[in-house]
Amino acid sequence: MRIVYTKQALKFLDKLPEKAVERIRKAIAKLTLKPPEGDVALMQGFDDRRMRLRIGSWRIIFKYTAQGEIEILLVMEIGNRGDIYK
């Protein structure tokens, strides 16, 4: 499975300290397992099966897609708990 980050997600990661980025990337890597590990929940109100991963006070919004036969984990947004759902 391939992990793809949006520009917004990469921009947020650039602002964080190295230890925080490492913690988030390890948690995202666990999402490629079957079944995914972590505090994962399906988000309501979206037709494209968006999910969220909770890591402390951060939230990662992602979805699984496919491009041909390649499975893709698309990391759409990363942000603080209070800001990500706006």
C-alpha positions as CSV (number, residue, x, y, z in Angstrom):
1,M,0.0,0.0,0.0
2,R,1.3,3.4,-1.0
3,I,0.8,6.5,1.3
4,V,0.1,9.8,-0.4
5,Y,0.0,13.2,1.4
6,T,-1.9,16.3,0.2
7,K,-0.1,19.7,0.2
8,Q,-2.0,20.8,3.2
9,A,-0.9,17.7,5.2
10,L,2.7,18.2,4.3
11,K,2.6,21.9,5.2
12,F,1.2,21.1,8.7
13,L,4.0,18.5,9.2
14,D,6.7,21.0,8.2
15,K,5.6,23.2,11.2
16,L,5.9,20.5,13.8
17,P,9.0,19.4,15.8
18,E,10.9,16.4,14.5
19,K,9.7,14.1,17.3
20,A,6.0,14.9,16.7
21,V,6.4,14.3,12.9
22,E,8.0,10.9,13.7
23,R,5.1,10.0,16.0
24,I,2.5,11.0,13.4
25,R,4.3,9.1,10.5
26,K,4.6,5.9,12.6
27,A,0.8,6.1,13.4
28,I,0.0,6.7,9.7
29,A,2.2,3.7,8.7
30,K,0.1,1.5,11.1
31,L,-3.0,2.4,8.9
32,T,-1.6,0.2,6.1
33,L,-2.0,-2.9,8.2
34,K,-5.1,-5.1,7.9
35,P,-7.0,-4.2,10.1
36,P,-5.6,-0.7,10.7
37,E,-4.2,0.0,14.1
38,G,-5.0,3.1,16.1
39,D,-8.0,5.1,17.2
40,V,-9.7,5.1,13.9
41,A,-13.3,6.2,13.2
42,L,-15.5,6.6,10.2
43,M,-16.5,10.3,9.7
44,Q,-20.2,11.0,9.4
45,G,-21.6,13.3,6.7
46,F,-19.2,12.4,3.9
47,D,-20.0,10.1,1.0
48,D,-16.4,9.2,0.2
49,R,-15.8,7.1,3.4
50,R,-13.4,9.5,5.1
51,M,-11.9,8.4,8.3
52,R,-10.1,10.0,11.1
53,L,-7.1,8.9,13.2
54,R,-6.6,10.3,16.7
55,I,-3.1,10.8,17.9
56,G,-3.1,12.8,21.2
57,S,-4.5,16.3,20.3
58,W,-3.9,15.8,16.5
59,R,-6.3,14.4,14.0
60,I,-5.5,12.9,10.7
61,I,-8.3,12.8,8.0
62,F,-7.7,10.1,5.5
63,K,-9.3,7.6,3.1
64,Y,-8.4,4.5,1.2
65,T,-8.5,4.6,-2.6
66,A,-7.2,2.5,-5.4
67,Q,-5.3,3.5,-8.6
68,G,-5.5,0.5,-10.8
69,E,-4.4,-2.4,-8.7
70,I,-2.3,-0.2,-6.3
71,E,-4.0,0.5,-3.0
72,I,-3.5,4.1,-1.8
73,L,-3.8,5.6,1.7
74,L,-4.6,9.3,1.0
75,V,-3.8,11.5,4.0
76,M,-6.0,14.5,3.3
77,E,-5.6,16.7,6.3
78,I,-3.6,16.8,9.5
79,G,-4.4,19.3,12.2
80,N,-5.2,20.1,15.8
81,R,-8.3,18.7,17.4
82,G,-10.2,21.9,17.6
83,D,-9.3,23.2,14.1
84,I,-9.5,20.1,11.9
85,Y,-13.3,19.7,11.8
86,K,-14.1,23.3,10.8
